[in-house]
């Protein structure tokens, strides 16, 4: 895909439980249901990072990995890692543009009249709590609902395009990085 001025941008697909950090212009795509993606972009340095977290909290998980190999599966530990990377290179977390997507009600309890199990809602709540603790505010978000989303994150500009995924069609929403 071409970026500004006709240059070709590197592209990659972010799978569940992964994080990608770069200062290289890249188009990163991912598909979300109840999972959450947080994007962080620091315009002055070109620092950009995105996560695709599956579950709300590592502390609530039944199976824990003491070696830390699974931290990107969880909303809280993914965000904590992302914030640590900002600090490591001297970026104040409050100066980073933060966006959040996903958290749809995708899973229902068959025995409870299709009541939502609440994974998406819990992911959203945990993300909000973790961002607040780290003194970060959201610049844009598109969360909740009952439809999945496809994201395209431009790490060069901080722009994120989110497209709803449904059986009957799609709606395109632009969550640009411009103020």
FENHUCOR-V813267 format. One record per backbone hydrogen bond with DSSP energy under -1.0 kcal/mol. CO is the residue of the C=O (numbers start at 1). NH is the residue of the N-H. If there is no record, write none. Layout:
CO;NH / CO;NH
This chain:
1;9 / 3;6 / 4;7 / 7;3 / 10;27 / 12;29 / 15;18 / 18;52 / 20;50 / 22;48 / 26;155 / 27;12 / 28;153 / 29;14 / 30;151 / 32;149 / 33;104 / 35;103 / 36;53 / 37;101 / 38;51 / 39;99 / 40;49 / 41;97 / 42;46 / 47;42 / 48;22 / 49;40 / 50;20 / 52;17 / 53;36 / 55;75 / 56;76 / 65;68 / 68;71 / 70;73 / 71;74 / 73;54 / 73;55 / 74;78 / 75;79 / 76;80 / 77;81 / 78;82 / 79;83 / 80;84 / 81;85 / 82;86 / 83;87 / 84;88 / 85;89 / 86;91 / 87;90 / 92;95 / 93;96 / 97;41 / 98;139 / 98;140 / 99;39 / 100;142 / 101;37 / 102;144 / 104;106 / 107;117 / 109;112 / 115;109 / 118;122 / 119;123 / 120;124 / 121;125 / 122;126 / 123;127 / 124;128 / 125;129 / 126;130 / 127;131 / 128;132 / 129;133 / 130;134 / 131;136 / 132;135 / 140;100 / 142;102 / 145;105 / 148;165 / 149;32 / 150;163 / 151;30 / 152;161 / 153;28 / 154;158 / 159;154 / 160;175 / 161;152 / 162;173 / 163;150 / 171;164 / 173;162 / 175;160
